[in-house]
Amino acid sequence: MNLTSDRDILTMHTHKIGFIGGGNMATSLISGLIASGHPAELIFVSDINPDTLATLSSSLNINTSVDNTVVLNAVDIVVLAVKPQILKAVATAAASIVQQKNLLVVSIAAGISQTSLSNWLGNNTAIVRCMPNTPALVLTGATALHANSHVSNEQRDTAESILRAVGITLWVDNESDLDAVTAVSGSGPAYYFLLMEAMEKVAIDLGLTESTARLLVQQTALGAAKIALESSESPQQLRERVTSPNGTTQRAIETFEQGGFTDLVARALHAARDRSIEMSQQSE
């Protein structure tokens, strides 16, 4: 994970950044950028929904348009934040302006490869492909990025600064690594929600009220994550530290292990990784 200097931050704050698509992730990125000091008047967004644009304009005081061309002509960097199913049409329509202005293109669309993006936008386009996750909506996201060979060092810093507005960022050496990232952090929040859902249901079966069960599960998840983030120890070491011999935790852990917990997690993440690869191949 690279740190950006104050000079780089000041430079980033002079860029005009456009968003094609004004959904939840784009809104989070825009909010994070403004919170980090990026001038609202240098942020532009287009969306087919006028109500979405009205909300963004009134709440964040940014520039909005229903016309993608207006945004593309106004900016230095464009973030493609539309659904993967319509990205080809959007990118193809944007290609001439992207080429003419040599725009940096940042894509947050899952499963759309840089090969596909280059085919749609032009083979010499500077493209950074990102894999953010939903905790970005509450500014605690984890985003992996990969740049193609046309992206300059300054553009890498700029792209990283945009995504760092909603959480941590890291670069991967190979685009194929984004498939593993998708399986771990992209889909990962749902895995934790699944465990929390199961624990809450059982807690209610054990006699706790729904509100008590939910609060205990949520706070326990938060506390465990906080300990893991602030500790230099591995998850295994942390688990062993709170597992007293012949105690309640050991009995529960043994039950998990007897049920094939580790193998099940491995099969789930491999399945998610394989599906990410399939989606990328289908887009080409």
C-alpha positions as a Python dict, from the first residue, in 0.01 Angstrom:
ca = {
    (1, 'M'): (0, 0, 0),
    (2, 'N'): (156, 326, -114),
    (3, 'L'): (133, 655, 72),
    (4, 'T'): (66, 974, -120),
    (5, 'S'): (258, 1289, -32),
    (6, 'D'): (97, 1624, 50),
    (7, 'R'): (215, 1751, -288),
    (8, 'D'): (43, 1460, -464),
    (9, 'I'): (-278, 1527, -269),
    (10, 'L'): (-273, 1893, -370),
    (11, 'T'): (-220, 1793, -732),
    (12, 'M'): (-507, 1544, -715),
    (13, 'H'): (-734, 1816, -578),
    (14, 'T'): (-688, 2018, -898),
    (15, 'H'): (-814, 1738, -1123),
    (16, 'K'): (-1162, 1742, -1267),
    (17, 'I'): (-1310, 1399, -1194),
    (18, 'G'): (-1616, 1262, -1369),
    (19, 'F'): (-1840, 972, -1275),
    (20, 'I'): (-2051, 789, -1531),
    (21, 'G'): (-2320, 644, -1308),
    (22, 'G'): (-2439, 796, -982),
    (23, 'G'): (-2523, 487, -778),
    (24, 'N'): (-2422, 394, -424),
    (25, 'M'): (-2054, 329, -492),
    (26, 'A'): (-2012, 648, -696),
    (27, 'T'): (-2191, 846, -425),
    (28, 'S'): (-1958, 701, -161),
    (29, 'L'): (-1650, 787, -367),
    (30, 'I'): (-1774, 1140, -429),
    (31, 'S'): (-1857, 1190, -60),
    (32, 'G'): (-1515, 1059, 38),
    (33, 'L'): (-1338, 1284, -211),
    (34, 'I'): (-1518, 1592, -83),
    (35, 'A'): (-1450, 1493, 278),
    (36, 'S'): (-1079, 1462, 193),
    (37, 'G'): (-1076, 1815, 51),
    (38, 'H'): (-1146, 1771, -319),
    (39, 'P'): (-1347, 2074, -439),
    (40, 'A'): (-1709, 1983, -517),
    (41, 'E'): (-1705, 2214, -819),
    (42, 'L'): (-1440, 1990, -980),
    (43, 'I'): (-1658, 1678, -957),
    (44, 'F'): (-1903, 1586, -1232),
    (45, 'V'): (-2153, 1299, -1254),
    (46, 'S'): (-2395, 1174, -1516),
    (47, 'D'): (-2684, 934, -1467),
    (48, 'I'): (-3000, 841, -1655),
    (49, 'N'): (-3210, 903, -1344),
    (50, 'P'): (-3288, 1273, -1290),
    (51, 'D'): (-3394, 1207, -930),
    (52, 'T'): (-3052, 1059, -854),
    (53, 'L'): (-2883, 1363, -1002),
    (54, 'A'): (-3109, 1601, -811),
    (55, 'T'): (-3019, 1432, -484),
    (56, 'L'): (-2647, 1441, -560),
    (57, 'S'): (-2661, 1805, -664),
    (58, 'S'): (-2852, 1919, -356),
    (59, 'S'): (-2662, 1709, -102),
    (60, 'L'): (-2308, 1739, -238),
    (61, 'N'): (-2323, 2053, -456),
    (62, 'I'): (-2151, 1883, -750),
    (63, 'N'): (-2204, 1920, -1125),
    (64, 'T'): (-2461, 1684, -1276),
    (65, 'S'): (-2596, 1596, -1620),
    (66, 'V'): (-2807, 1326, -1783),
    (67, 'D'): (-2564, 1339, -2077),
    (68, 'N'): (-2242, 1138, -2044),
    (69, 'T'): (-2083, 1351, -2316),
    (70, 'V'): (-2115, 1665, -2103),
    (71, 'V'): (-1923, 1500, -1821),
    (72, 'L'): (-1658, 1349, -2047),
    (73, 'N'): (-1587, 1684, -2211),
    (74, 'A'): (-1547, 1853, -1873),
    (75, 'V'): (-1305, 1620, -1692),
    (76, 'D'): (-949, 1486, -1682),
    (77, 'I'): (-1037, 1152, -1522),
    (78, 'V'): (-1351, 945, -1567),
    (79, 'V'): (-1472, 675, -1329),
    (80, 'L'): (-1694, 415, -1494),
    (81, 'A'): (-1947, 331, -1224),
    (82, 'V'): (-2228, 172, -1422),
    (83, 'K'): (-2353, -187, -1407),
    (84, 'P'): (-2132, -436, -1594),
    (85, 'Q'): (-2422, -529, -1824),
    (86, 'I'): (-2431, -184, -1982),
    (87, 'L'): (-2062, -95, -1961),
    (88, 'K'): (-1986, -197, -2320),
    (89, 'A'): (-2246, 43, -2461),
    (90, 'V'): (-2132, 324, -2232),
    (91, 'A'): (-1762, 271, -2305),
    (92, 'T'): (-1810, 242, -2680),
    (93, 'A'): (-2007, 565, -2689),
    (94, 'A'): (-1739, 740, -2480),
    (95, 'A'): (-1442, 614, -2681),
    (96, 'S'): (-1400, 908, -2920),
    (97, 'I'): (-1385, 1167, -2640),
    (98, 'V'): (-1163, 944, -2424),
    (99, 'Q'): (-919, 914, -2713),
    (100, 'Q'): (-934, 1280, -2808),
    (101, 'K'): (-867, 1400, -2453),
    (102, 'N'): (-639, 1114, -2343),
    (103, 'L'): (-853, 1065, -2035),
    (104, 'L'): (-753, 835, -1751),
    (105, 'V'): (-1029, 576, -1717),
    (106, 'V'): (-1094, 413, -1380),
    (107, 'S'): (-1332, 117, -1388),
    (108, 'I'): (-1503, -19, -1077),
    (109, 'A'): (-1718, -267, -1272),
    (110, 'A'): (-1679, -625, -1150),
    (111, 'G'): (-1584, -890, -1402),
    (112, 'I'): (-1494, -659, -1691),
    (113, 'S'): (-1135, -716, -1802),
    (114, 'Q'): (-888, -455, -1920),
    (115, 'T'): (-884, -634, -2255),
    (116, 'S'): (-1254, -568, -2296),
    (117, 'L'): (-1220, -209, -2179),
    (118, 'S'): (-934, -149, -2423),
    (119, 'N'): (-1133, -300, -2708),
    (120, 'W'): (-1424, -67, -2633),
    (121, 'L'): (-1230, 250, -2546),
    (122, 'G'): (-922, 219, -2767),
    (123, 'N'): (-605, 17, -2732),
    (124, 'N'): (-392, 311, -2613),
    (125, 'T'): (-628, 416, -2332),
    (126, 'A'): (-485, 455, -1982),
    (127, 'I'): (-701, 221, -1772),
    (128, 'V'): (-701, 141, -1401),
    (129, 'R'): (-928, -147, -1307),
    (130, 'C'): (-1041, -156, -945),
    (131, 'M'): (-1213, -407, -720),
    (132, 'P'): (-1373, -217, -429),
    (133, 'N'): (-1612, -376, -183),
    (134, 'T'): (-1935, -266, -20),
    (135, 'P'): (-1783, -140, 309),
    (136, 'A'): (-1670, 152, 92),
    (137, 'L'): (-2027, 271, 144),
    (138, 'V'): (-1931, 348, 506),
    (139, 'L'): (-1576, 459, 421),
    (140, 'T'): (-1413, 136, 543),
    (141, 'G'): (-1362, -29, 206),
    (142, 'A'): (-1075, -239, 75),
    (143, 'T'): (-986, -179, -290),
    (144, 'A'): (-731, -353, -510),
    (145, 'L'): (-614, -177, -826),
    (146, 'H'): (-433, -277, -1144),
    (147, 'A'): (-305, -37, -1410),
    (148, 'N'): (-235, -116, -1773),
    (149, 'S'): (91, -15, -1941),
    (150, 'H'): (-47, 321, -2059),
    (151, 'V'): (-99, 454, -1705),
    (152, 'S'): (169, 697, -1584),
    (153, 'N'): (299, 712, -1228),
    (154, 'E'): (107, 1035, -1170),
    (155, 'Q'): (-211, 873, -1296),
    (156, 'R'): (-155, 576, -1064),
    (157, 'D'): (-130, 815, -770),
    (158, 'T'): (-446, 994, -880),
    (159, 'A'): (-647, 673, -918),
    (160, 'E'): (-526, 550, -581),
    (161, 'S'): (-623, 879, -417),
    (162, 'I'): (-977, 851, -552),
    (163, 'L'): (-1028, 500, -412),
    (164, 'R'): (-846, 577, -88),
    (165, 'A'): (-1120, 828, -13),
    (166, 'V'): (-1337, 531, 92),
    (167, 'G'): (-1085, 302, 264),
    (168, 'I'): (-754, 124, 213),
    (169, 'T'): (-600, 61, -128),
    (170, 'L'): (-337, -172, -266),
    (171, 'W'): (-196, -250, -609),
    (172, 'V'): (-172, -600, -755),
    (173, 'D'): (101, -699, -997),
    (174, 'N'): (-120, -902, -1230),
    (175, 'E'): (-473, -830, -1343),
    (176, 'S'): (-557, -1195, -1281),
    (177, 'D'): (-496, -1129, -910),
    (178, 'L'): (-820, -928, -911),
    (179, 'D'): (-1011, -1257, -942),
    (180, 'A'): (-865, -1369, -610),
    (181, 'V'): (-933, -1025, -463),
    (182, 'T'): (-1295, -1057, -575),
    (183, 'A'): (-1324, -1390, -393),
    (184, 'V'): (-1164, -1258, -72),
    (185, 'S'): (-1264, -896, -21),
    (186, 'G'): (-1510, -827, -303),
    (187, 'S'): (-1751, -1101, -199),
    (188, 'G'): (-1611, -1127, 153),
    (189, 'P'): (-1857, -900, 336),
    (190, 'A'): (-2139, -1142, 245),
    (191, 'Y'): (-1948, -1428, 409),
    (192, 'Y'): (-1933, -1239, 737),
    (193, 'F'): (-2299, -1143, 707),
    (194, 'L'): (-2381, -1512, 657),
    (195, 'L'): (-2197, -1607, 976),
    (196, 'M'): (-2362, -1320, 1163),
    (197, 'E'): (-2702, -1430, 1031),
    (198, 'A'): (-2646, -1786, 1148),
    (199, 'M'): (-2519, -1678, 1490),
    (200, 'E'): (-2814, -1445, 1538),
    (201, 'K'): (-3065, -1719, 1455),
    (202, 'V'): (-2905, -1963, 1697),
    (203, 'A'): (-2880, -1698, 1969),
    (204, 'I'): (-3255, -1650, 1943),
    (205, 'D'): (-3304, -2028, 1961),
    (206, 'L'): (-3094, -2023, 2278),
    (207, 'G'): (-3343, -1785, 2436),
    (208, 'L'): (-3213, -1434, 2363),
    (209, 'T'): (-3439, -1169, 2217),
    (210, 'E'): (-3385, -1069, 1855),
    (211, 'S'): (-3259, -723, 1950),
    (212, 'T'): (-3018, -862, 2209),
    (213, 'A'): (-2890, -1131, 1975),
    (214, 'R'): (-2834, -884, 1692),
    (215, 'L'): (-2652, -631, 1906),
    (216, 'L'): (-2425, -896, 2059),
    (217, 'V'): (-2339, -1045, 1721),
    (218, 'Q'): (-2274, -707, 1560),
    (219, 'Q'): (-2057, -576, 1842),
    (220, 'T'): (-1864, -904, 1861),
    (221, 'A'): (-1790, -886, 1486),
    (222, 'L'): (-1677, -524, 1521),
    (223, 'G'): (-1459, -601, 1821),
    (224, 'A'): (-1294, -903, 1658),
    (225, 'A'): (-1217, -703, 1342),
    (226, 'K'): (-1075, -416, 1549),
    (227, 'I'): (-848, -647, 1745),
    (228, 'A'): (-726, -812, 1425),
    (229, 'L'): (-656, -474, 1261),
    (230, 'E'): (-467, -336, 1560),
    (231, 'S'): (-270, -651, 1643),
    (232, 'S'): (53, -771, 1483),
    (233, 'E'): (-48, -1132, 1552),
    (234, 'S'): (-200, -1363, 1292),
    (235, 'P'): (-567, -1467, 1305),
    (236, 'Q'): (-451, -1811, 1420),
    (237, 'Q'): (-257, -1662, 1709),
    (238, 'L'): (-549, -1442, 1807),
    (239, 'R'): (-787, -1739, 1797),
    (240, 'E'): (-556, -1949, 2010),
    (241, 'R'): (-520, -1664, 2258),
    (242, 'V'): (-895, -1656, 2329),
    (243, 'T'): (-939, -2035, 2326),
    (244, 'S'): (-893, -2167, 2678),
    (245, 'P'): (-811, -2539, 2707),
    (246, 'N'): (-1125, -2747, 2763),
    (247, 'G'): (-1340, -2434, 2766),
    (248, 'T'): (-1650, -2328, 2579),
    (249, 'T'): (-1460, -2171, 2290),
    (250, 'Q'): (-1251, -2482, 2234),
    (251, 'R'): (-1566, -2694, 2224),
    (252, 'A'): (-1719, -2464, 1961),
    (253, 'I'): (-1399, -2451, 1752),
    (254, 'E'): (-1371, -2829, 1756),
    (255, 'T'): (-1730, -2851, 1634),
    (256, 'F'): (-1654, -2613, 1348),
    (257, 'E'): (-1348, -2817, 1252),
    (258, 'Q'): (-1537, -3148, 1269),
    (259, 'G'): (-1787, -3000, 1024),
    (260, 'G'): (-1512, -2926, 772),
    (261, 'F'): (-1520, -2549, 823),
    (262, 'T'): (-1177, -2473, 674),
    (263, 'D'): (-1237, -2691, 369),
    (264, 'L'): (-1578, -2533, 316),
    (265, 'V'): (-1426, -2184, 322),
    (266, 'A'): (-1162, -2294, 72),
    (267, 'R'): (-1422, -2438, -166),
    (268, 'A'): (-1636, -2125, -138),
    (269, 'L'): (-1351, -1886, -218),
    (270, 'H'): (-1230, -2101, -507),
    (271, 'A'): (-1586, -2103, -645),
    (272, 'A'): (-1604, -1723, -622),
    (273, 'R'): (-1262, -1688, -788),
    (274, 'D'): (-1361, -1924, -1069),
    (275, 'R'): (-1687, -1734, -1128),
    (276, 'S'): (-1493, -1407, -1148),
    (277, 'I'): (-1271, -1560, -1417),
    (278, 'E'): (-1578, -1681, -1608),
    (279, 'M'): (-1734, -1334, -1597),
    (280, 'S'): (-1415, -1173, -1730),
    (281, 'Q'): (-1392, -1424, -2013),
    (282, 'Q'): (-1756, -1371, -2107),
    (283, 'S'): (-1698, -995, -2141),
    (284, 'E'): (-1418, -1039, -2397),
}
